[in-house]
Amino acid sequence: MAAVRCIYCSRALPSAQVAASNGEVWCDGCRESSSVIALPALLEDGKPKPPPLIEAPGEGDAACFYSPGRKATKECGHCGVLISDVWAAQWGSKVVCLKCLEHLRETTKDATFQSKRVLWDNITALLALTPFTLVLYFLAPFTAPAAVLLGLWHWNSPRSLVPRSRLRLVLGLLLGLLQVGGGVFVICGLWFGWFK
């Protein structure tokens, strides 16, 4: 059994008490009580365990394509080979073997797995914030309408591989709309002579 130590003096608690206790164990050194919850693995002697039994295919049973010593329980939904539970993986609604899983993850044609995604909300916010820099302020007539168009076009597009809000997209849209509105106001003011 693994050694359990007292929380007060760090002395090893008696193994017999730990195995027989219902949670309270008294330390022989400091005479303090420690709460011990002994899980089954703690009470074992630490000897190596035999590997779990493998269900070998019997007479008339199919063998796994990758591990012939195992009984086949599933069929790969991608390549069609018979596989055991050890070689099976869930890919969307179908079961595939691990070799096909690796192949499907490498090819980006399958819509079930995406390794990267364009963050349109970040691009919209960046386009809307570009004119606020001291160097690129003259790009506002181009970046503000682009931010509005991209924000509206990609409103329902997936934002990220991890869940997050539409805050960047809303911020980019609002700043873009304010810049477009300000630009229209300045052009109309100059055209109709409002700034005399």
C-alpha positions as CSV (number, residue, x, y, z in Angstrom):
1,M,0.0,0.0,0.0
2,A,1.2,3.5,-0.7
3,A,2.4,5.6,2.3
4,V,-0.2,8.1,3.7
5,R,1.3,10.9,5.7
6,C,0.0,12.9,8.6
7,I,-1.0,16.4,7.6
8,Y,0.5,17.9,10.9
9,C,3.8,16.2,11.3
10,S,4.3,14.4,7.9
11,R,4.9,11.1,9.6
12,A,3.7,7.9,7.8
13,L,0.3,6.8,9.2
14,P,-0.1,3.1,10.1
15,S,-1.2,1.1,7.1
16,A,-3.6,-1.1,9.1
17,Q,-5.4,2.0,10.4
18,V,-5.7,3.6,6.9
19,A,-7.1,0.3,5.5
20,A,-9.6,-0.2,8.3
21,S,-10.6,3.4,8.9
22,N,-13.8,5.1,7.9
23,G,-12.1,8.4,7.4
24,E,-10.4,9.2,10.7
25,V,-6.8,8.0,11.4
26,W,-4.8,8.9,14.5
27,C,-1.1,9.7,14.1
28,D,1.2,7.8,16.5
29,G,3.7,10.7,16.5
30,C,1.6,13.8,17.2
31,R,-1.6,12.2,18.3
32,E,-3.6,14.3,15.9
33,S,-6.5,13.0,13.8
34,S,-6.4,13.1,10.0
35,S,-9.2,12.5,7.6
36,V,-8.3,9.9,5.0
37,I,-10.4,8.8,2.1
38,A,-8.7,5.7,0.9
39,L,-9.5,5.0,-2.8
40,P,-9.1,1.4,-4.0
41,A,-5.9,2.1,-5.8
42,L,-4.3,3.4,-2.5
43,L,-5.1,0.1,-0.8
44,E,-3.5,-2.1,-3.4
45,D,0.1,-3.3,-3.0
46,G,1.4,-1.5,-6.1
47,K,2.3,-4.6,-8.0
48,P,1.9,-4.4,-11.7
49,K,-1.5,-5.5,-12.9
50,P,-2.0,-7.8,-15.8
51,P,-3.2,-6.1,-19.0
52,P,-7.0,-6.2,-19.5
53,L,-8.2,-9.3,-21.3
54,I,-8.6,-8.9,-25.1
55,E,-11.7,-10.5,-26.5
56,A,-10.2,-12.7,-29.2
57,P,-12.3,-13.5,-32.2
58,G,-14.0,-16.8,-31.9
59,E,-15.1,-19.3,-34.6
60,G,-17.0,-17.3,-37.3
61,D,-16.2,-13.9,-35.8
62,A,-14.5,-11.2,-37.7
63,A,-11.0,-10.0,-36.7
64,C,-10.0,-6.4,-36.4
65,F,-8.1,-5.3,-39.5
66,Y,-5.4,-3.5,-37.5
67,S,-5.2,-5.9,-34.5
68,P,-6.0,-9.4,-35.7
69,G,-6.0,-10.7,-32.1
70,R,-9.1,-8.6,-31.3
71,K,-12.7,-9.1,-32.2
72,A,-14.1,-6.7,-34.8
73,T,-17.1,-4.8,-33.4
74,K,-17.5,-1.9,-35.8
75,E,-17.0,-1.0,-39.4
76,C,-15.1,2.2,-40.5
77,G,-17.6,4.6,-42.1
78,H,-14.8,6.0,-44.3
79,C,-12.8,3.1,-45.7
80,G,-15.1,0.2,-44.7
81,V,-12.6,-2.0,-42.8
82,L,-13.7,-4.0,-39.8
83,I,-12.2,-2.6,-36.5
84,S,-12.3,-3.2,-32.8
85,D,-13.4,-0.7,-30.2
86,V,-9.7,0.2,-29.6
87,W,-9.3,1.4,-33.2
88,A,-12.7,3.2,-33.4
89,A,-13.2,6.9,-33.2
90,Q,-16.4,9.0,-33.5
91,W,-16.3,11.5,-36.4
92,G,-19.5,13.5,-36.5
93,S,-22.3,10.9,-36.8
94,K,-20.2,8.1,-38.1
95,V,-17.5,5.8,-36.7
96,V,-14.1,5.8,-38.4
97,C,-10.8,4.0,-37.8
98,L,-7.9,5.9,-36.4
99,K,-6.0,5.8,-39.7
100,C,-8.9,7.4,-41.5
101,L,-9.3,9.9,-38.6
102,E,-5.7,11.1,-39.2
103,H,-6.4,11.3,-43.0
104,L,-9.7,13.3,-42.4
105,R,-8.0,15.7,-40.1
106,E,-5.2,16.4,-42.6
107,T,-7.6,17.2,-45.4
108,T,-9.7,20.3,-44.9
109,K,-12.4,19.2,-47.3
110,D,-14.4,17.5,-44.6
111,A,-16.7,20.0,-42.9
112,T,-16.8,18.0,-39.7
113,F,-13.3,19.0,-38.7
114,Q,-11.9,22.5,-39.1
115,S,-8.4,23.2,-38.0
116,K,-8.6,27.0,-38.7
117,R,-11.2,29.6,-39.3
118,V,-11.1,33.2,-40.5
119,L,-12.0,35.6,-37.7
120,W,-14.2,38.1,-39.6
121,D,-15.1,39.9,-36.4
122,N,-11.4,40.7,-35.8
123,I,-11.0,41.9,-39.4
124,T,-14.1,44.1,-39.2
125,A,-12.9,45.7,-35.9
126,L,-9.4,46.2,-37.3
127,L,-10.7,47.9,-40.5
128,A,-12.9,50.2,-38.4
129,L,-10.0,51.1,-36.0
130,T,-7.4,51.7,-38.8
131,P,-8.3,55.4,-39.3
132,F,-7.8,56.2,-35.7
133,T,-4.0,55.6,-36.0
134,L,-2.0,58.7,-36.7
135,V,-0.4,57.3,-39.8
136,L,-3.3,55.7,-41.7
137,Y,-6.1,58.3,-41.0
138,F,-6.4,59.0,-44.7
139,L,-7.7,55.4,-45.4
140,A,-11.0,56.1,-43.6
141,P,-13.0,56.5,-46.9
142,F,-12.0,52.9,-47.8
143,T,-11.8,51.1,-44.5
144,A,-15.0,52.3,-42.9
145,P,-17.3,51.1,-45.8
146,A,-15.3,47.9,-46.0
147,A,-15.8,47.4,-42.2
148,V,-19.6,47.9,-42.5
149,L,-19.9,45.6,-45.6
150,L,-17.8,42.8,-44.0
151,G,-19.6,43.1,-40.7
152,L,-23.0,42.8,-42.4
153,W,-21.9,40.1,-44.8
154,H,-20.4,37.9,-42.1
155,W,-22.9,38.6,-39.3
156,N,-23.9,34.9,-39.2
157,S,-20.6,33.4,-40.1
158,P,-18.9,31.2,-37.5
159,R,-16.8,33.5,-35.3
160,S,-14.2,31.2,-33.8
161,L,-13.4,27.6,-33.0
162,V,-14.0,28.5,-29.3
163,P,-17.3,30.2,-28.2
164,R,-17.1,33.9,-28.0
165,S,-19.5,36.9,-28.4
166,R,-20.2,39.3,-31.3
167,L,-18.6,42.2,-29.4
168,R,-15.8,42.8,-31.9
169,L,-18.2,42.6,-34.8
170,V,-20.7,45.0,-33.2
171,L,-17.8,47.4,-32.3
172,G,-16.5,47.3,-35.9
173,L,-19.9,47.9,-37.4
174,L,-20.7,50.8,-35.1
175,L,-17.3,52.5,-35.6
176,G,-17.6,51.9,-39.4
177,L,-21.2,53.3,-39.5
178,L,-20.1,56.4,-37.4
179,Q,-17.2,57.0,-39.8
180,V,-19.4,56.6,-42.9
181,G,-22.0,58.8,-41.4
182,G,-19.4,61.5,-40.5
183,G,-18.0,61.3,-44.0
184,V,-21.5,61.8,-45.5
185,F,-22.2,64.7,-43.1
186,V,-18.9,66.4,-44.1
187,I,-19.5,65.9,-47.8
188,C,-23.1,67.2,-47.6
189,G,-22.0,70.1,-45.5
190,L,-19.4,71.1,-48.0
191,W,-21.8,70.6,-50.9
192,F,-24.7,72.6,-49.5
193,G,-22.5,75.2,-47.7
194,W,-23.4,74.3,-44.1
195,F,-20.0,75.2,-42.8
196,K,-19.9,78.9,-43.7
